[in-house]
């Protein structure tokens, strides 16, 4: 078992649950209620749900990759495939972290938008899992 990958998968799962549950109250509802156009409200709702699905599927992929002894049909096995998927997901979350940190700094400080922290933690943990997989 790859403990780094497991920790990265759990961190990505926290991001998914946080986005879908806490984010709904903190961000989705206030933003959605401020949008006056049904069209733009629909686009916003679609984007919100796509992001939640992306986080959840990334978490699932990382949790499957944490167990390299799974049969290939289940996604396990083959360290080359495991490392490639891990590096791509790590880059994805590193990109999320960079975007949120840059926006947060532009808004006046690193703590204005805290989301970059769990995104960065996920990227670091998954990168550790990719390196441990060699």
Backbone bond lengths (Angstrom), bond angles and torsions (degrees), N, CA, C in turn:
res aa  C-N    CA-C-N  psi(-1)  N-CA   C-N-CA  omega(-1)  CA-C   N-CA-C  phi
1 X - - - 1.444 - - 1.532 108.47 -
2 X 1.325 115.19 142.02 1.462 121.55 178.39 1.532 107.70 -100.12
3 X 1.323 116.00 101.72 1.463 121.40 -175.13 1.527 112.57 -65.37
4 X 1.334 116.84 -34.64 1.471 120.53 176.93 1.531 110.32 -61.78
5 X 1.326 114.44 -45.53 1.464 119.53 -179.26 1.529 110.45 -65.08
6 X 1.334 116.43 -40.41 1.458 120.77 177.56 1.536 110.22 -61.26
7 X 1.333 116.80 -45.27 1.469 120.78 178.59 1.527 110.68 -63.69
8 X 1.334 116.97 -40.83 1.466 120.62 176.50 1.517 111.81 -62.75
9 X 1.321 117.00 -40.65 1.459 121.34 178.12 1.516 111.76 -64.85
10 X 1.325 116.32 -40.68 1.466 119.71 177.90 1.531 110.79 -67.18
11 X 1.340 116.63 -37.32 1.467 119.79 177.87 1.528 109.95 -66.21
12 X 1.322 117.67 -41.03 1.467 121.20 176.65 1.525 110.24 -63.84
13 X 1.324 117.03 -35.65 1.459 120.74 177.11 1.527 110.61 -65.52
14 X 1.332 117.23 -38.99 1.464 121.14 175.20 1.523 110.18 -60.84
15 X 1.347 116.35 -41.15 1.467 120.11 176.96 1.530 110.61 -61.22
16 X 1.320 117.10 -43.13 1.468 120.98 -179.34 1.525 111.28 -64.59
17 X 1.316 116.50 -47.79 1.465 120.44 -179.39 1.526 110.21 -66.61
18 X 1.328 116.61 -42.09 1.462 120.41 178.33 1.514 111.85 -60.11
19 X 1.325 115.41 -42.68 1.459 120.06 179.68 1.523 110.60 -66.20
20 X 1.311 116.57 -46.63 1.461 120.87 -175.54 1.509 114.50 -73.73
21 X 1.330 117.87 -30.95 1.459 120.63 -174.95 1.538 110.81 -103.52
22 X 1.322 117.25 -67.03 1.470 120.44 -177.75 1.519 111.59 -66.61
23 X 1.321 116.26 -41.30 1.458 120.25 -178.73 1.515 113.31 -62.23
24 X 1.299 115.86 -28.31 1.472 119.45 179.46 1.526 110.76 -61.60
25 X 1.324 116.35 -43.05 1.461 120.55 179.74 1.527 111.49 -78.41
26 X 1.331 116.26 -43.28 1.467 120.30 -174.85 1.526 113.06 -72.23
27 X 1.327 117.52 -35.80 1.462 120.09 -171.88 1.524 114.26 -126.63
28 X 1.335 116.80 -49.52 1.463 119.94 -172.20 1.525 112.38 -59.28
29 X 1.314 116.89 -54.05 1.468 119.91 -176.49 1.531 112.76 -62.41
30 X 1.348 119.34 -46.96 1.471 118.21 179.42 1.535 112.98 -63.42
31 X 1.322 116.78 -41.42 1.470 119.37 -179.98 1.519 110.09 -68.08
32 X 1.328 116.16 -45.21 1.457 121.02 -178.95 1.530 111.27 -60.27
33 X 1.308 116.90 -41.05 1.472 119.55 -179.39 1.527 112.17 -70.93
34 X 1.333 117.33 -21.94 1.466 120.65 179.37 1.530 112.17 -82.95
35 X 1.314 117.07 -15.07 1.468 121.06 179.96 1.524 108.18 -84.44
36 X 1.320 116.15 123.31 1.470 120.19 -175.68 1.525 113.29 -92.02
37 X 1.311 117.92 -17.91 1.461 121.53 -178.63 1.532 110.17 -92.74
38 X 1.325 117.62 129.48 1.461 121.13 176.34 1.520 111.16 -60.63
39 X 1.338 115.81 -37.35 1.467 120.52 179.74 1.524 110.31 -61.30
40 X 1.335 117.70 -52.31 1.463 121.11 -178.20 1.525 111.57 -68.24
41 X 1.318 117.02 -33.21 1.465 120.12 175.13 1.531 110.02 -63.69
42 X 1.326 116.91 -38.84 1.465 120.91 176.88 1.517 112.10 -66.35
43 X 1.323 117.01 -42.02 1.471 121.08 177.58 1.527 109.60 -62.94
44 X 1.326 116.56 -44.37 1.466 120.46 178.64 1.525 111.16 -60.67
45 X 1.335 117.21 -45.23 1.467 121.10 179.38 1.530 110.42 -60.60
46 X 1.326 116.71 -42.96 1.464 120.23 178.78 1.518 111.41 -61.88
47 X 1.325 116.88 -46.07 1.470 120.24 179.42 1.523 110.94 -61.38
48 X 1.320 116.29 -42.47 1.467 120.65 -179.94 1.527 110.57 -58.63
49 X 1.316 116.87 -47.65 1.463 120.47 -177.36 1.527 111.65 -70.73
50 X 1.325 117.91 -33.92 1.475 120.35 175.77 1.522 110.82 -61.96
51 X 1.318 116.70 -40.73 1.464 120.37 179.31 1.526 110.41 -65.19
52 X 1.330 116.83 -43.68 1.466 120.02 178.99 1.529 110.42 -60.74
53 X 1.322 116.86 -44.04 1.472 121.12 178.67 1.528 110.18 -63.13
54 X 1.330 117.56 -41.73 1.463 121.34 179.16 1.524 110.82 -59.90
55 X 1.329 117.10 -46.46 1.465 120.38 177.93 1.521 110.93 -60.95
56 X 1.329 117.16 -45.61 1.466 121.23 -176.79 1.534 111.42 -64.50
57 X 1.329 117.42 -43.17 1.470 119.57 179.81 1.520 111.93 -69.75
58 X 1.324 117.10 -34.40 1.471 119.84 174.90 1.521 109.96 -62.83
59 X 1.325 116.61 -43.81 1.466 120.51 178.17 1.522 110.78 -61.02
60 X 1.323 116.94 -45.31 1.457 120.86 179.18 1.532 111.11 -60.61
61 X 1.331 116.76 -44.69 1.468 120.46 179.22 1.525 110.77 -60.37
62 X 1.316 117.31 -43.93 1.463 120.46 -179.71 1.525 111.90 -66.57
63 X 1.318 117.17 -38.39 1.461 119.55 178.62 1.530 110.81 -66.06
64 X 1.334 116.87 -38.30 1.473 119.96 176.17 1.528 110.08 -66.44
65 X 1.331 116.94 -41.90 1.470 120.96 -178.80 1.527 112.78 -69.05
66 X 1.324 117.61 -17.50 1.464 120.92 178.16 1.523 111.63 -68.11
67 X 1.333 115.97 -17.42 1.455 120.73 -177.45 1.528 109.69 -115.44
68 X 1.350 118.32 82.90 1.469 121.20 -174.87 1.522 114.14 -67.54
69 X 1.304 117.86 -11.12 1.462 120.72 -179.45 1.523 112.49 -85.37
70 X 1.340 117.99 -3.52 1.456 119.95 176.34 1.518 110.07 -64.51
71 X 1.326 118.87 150.14 1.459 120.20 176.29 1.531 110.73 -59.80
72 X 1.306 117.38 152.61 1.466 121.91 -178.25 1.518 112.58 -55.01
73 X 1.330 118.44 -36.05 1.465 121.14 -179.16 1.529 111.02 -63.35
74 X 1.340 117.19 -25.89 1.460 120.77 179.43 1.517 111.66 -88.47
75 X 1.327 116.90 -3.40 1.461 120.13 178.11 1.510 113.89 102.26
76 X 1.316 117.86 -11.46 1.454 120.30 179.82 1.516 110.40 -84.38
77 X 1.317 115.86 -164.36 1.454 120.60 -179.51 1.502 112.00 69.15
78 X 1.317 118.06 177.13 1.457 123.39 174.70 1.513 115.20 49.72
79 X 1.333 116.69 91.80 1.462 120.20 -177.25 1.515 112.69 -62.38
80 X 1.335 119.09 -30.33 1.467 120.61 178.53 1.513 111.30 -61.69
81 X 1.311 115.71 -45.34 1.466 120.47 178.90 1.529 109.96 -66.26
82 X 1.326 116.27 -40.06 1.460 120.95 179.58 1.520 110.21 -61.59
83 X 1.314 117.72 -47.46 1.457 120.34 -178.01 1.518 112.18 -66.88
84 X 1.310 117.97 -39.00 1.467 120.48 179.92 1.522 110.18 -63.15
85 X 1.315 116.98 -46.46 1.468 120.63 179.49 1.527 110.01 -64.52
86 X 1.319 116.93 -41.27 1.466 120.28 -179.23 1.519 111.26 -63.21
87 X 1.316 117.80 -45.10 1.470 120.41 -179.69 1.525 111.17 -64.42
88 X 1.320 117.63 -37.72 1.468 120.02 177.82 1.532 111.43 -65.21
89 X 1.316 117.16 -42.74 1.465 120.19 179.14 1.525 110.58 -69.77
90 X 1.331 117.29 -37.44 1.471 120.12 175.95 1.529 110.32 -61.62
91 X 1.325 117.18 -42.59 1.466 120.84 178.41 1.523 110.95 -64.32
92 X 1.316 116.43 -38.84 1.464 121.75 178.12 1.534 110.09 -58.50
93 X 1.333 117.18 -51.09 1.456 120.60 -178.31 1.531 111.75 -71.47
94 X 1.322 118.29 -31.58 1.469 120.49 174.75 1.526 109.81 -64.17
95 X 1.320 116.72 -39.43 1.463 120.62 176.14 1.512 111.64 -63.09
96 X 1.330 116.87 -42.92 1.466 120.70 176.70 1.533 109.51 -58.34
97 X 1.341 115.89 -45.93 1.466 120.74 -178.12 1.527 110.66 -62.13
98 X 1.322 116.90 -44.83 1.468 120.61 -178.60 1.530 110.92 -62.34
99 X 1.321 116.50 -43.17 1.469 120.31 -179.88 1.531 110.44 -63.45
100 X 1.322 117.10 -48.17 1.460 119.71 -177.97 1.524 112.17 -68.25
101 X 1.331 118.12 -35.72 1.461 119.87 177.06 1.527 110.38 -66.33
102 X 1.329 117.58 -43.87 1.467 120.93 179.07 1.533 111.07 -61.41
103 X 1.326 117.20 -44.48 1.465 120.41 179.01 1.527 110.03 -64.98
104 X 1.325 116.49 -42.20 1.455 121.28 179.86 1.526 111.11 -60.74
105 X 1.321 116.81 -44.89 1.466 120.63 178.46 1.520 111.20 -63.85
106 X 1.321 116.55 -38.57 1.459 120.85 177.83 1.535 111.06 -65.57
107 X 1.330 116.53 -29.24 1.468 121.15 178.67 1.527 112.61 -82.57
108 X 1.331 116.63 -4.27 1.465 118.68 174.41 1.516 116.88 123.52
109 X 1.294 119.89 -2.20 1.459 120.08 177.92 1.514 112.37 169.49
110 X 1.317 114.98 156.85 1.469 121.31 -176.48 1.519 112.78 -61.74
111 X 1.322 117.61 -23.66 1.460 120.51 -175.52 1.529 113.38 -95.35
112 X 1.340 117.93 1.22 1.469 120.12 179.33 1.524 110.79 -61.44
113 X 1.312 116.72 -45.48 1.465 122.78 175.03 1.532 106.77 -122.09
114 X 1.306 116.22 104.55 1.469 121.75 -174.58 1.527 114.05 -75.54
115 X 1.328 118.17 -10.63 1.463 121.55 -170.89 1.530 112.79 -59.30
116 X 1.322 117.66 -23.76 1.454 119.20 -179.03 1.536 111.41 -63.70
117 X 1.333 117.70 -25.08 1.466 120.50 -178.96 1.532 113.16 -66.69
118 X 1.346 120.35 -53.10 1.466 117.60 177.84 1.531 112.46 -67.54
119 X 1.340 117.54 -29.30 1.461 119.20 176.33 1.530 110.12 -65.85
120 X 1.335 116.85 -44.86 1.465 120.80 179.30 1.530 110.54 -64.74
121 X 1.335 116.93 -41.78 1.469 120.44 178.73 1.526 110.82 -60.78
122 X 1.316 116.80 -41.54 1.462 120.27 177.85 1.524 110.22 -62.09
123 X 1.329 117.65 -46.50 1.468 121.67 -179.87 1.526 111.12 -60.14
124 X 1.321 117.17 -43.39 1.467 121.35 -178.96 1.528 110.82 -65.91
125 X 1.326 116.77 -46.39 1.473 120.52 -179.29 1.522 111.30 -63.49
126 X 1.319 117.19 -41.82 1.471 120.40 -179.17 1.531 110.00 -69.43
127 X 1.321 117.61 -37.58 1.461 120.42 176.49 1.540 109.83 -61.92
128 X 1.334 116.01 -41.54 1.472 119.64 175.32 1.519 111.17 -60.32
129 X 1.326 116.30 -39.85 1.457 119.75 177.70 1.519 112.50 -65.15
130 X 1.329 117.12 -38.74 1.470 120.20 178.24 1.521 110.47 -66.00
131 X 1.331 116.55 -40.82 1.462 119.51 179.85 1.528 111.55 -70.05
132 X 1.330 117.14 -36.07 1.457 120.83 178.57 1.528 112.11 -70.63
133 X 1.337 116.51 -20.10 1.460 120.98 -178.38 1.519 113.59 -76.29
134 X 1.331 118.17 -7.02 1.481 119.89 -179.27 1.498 111.14 -78.60
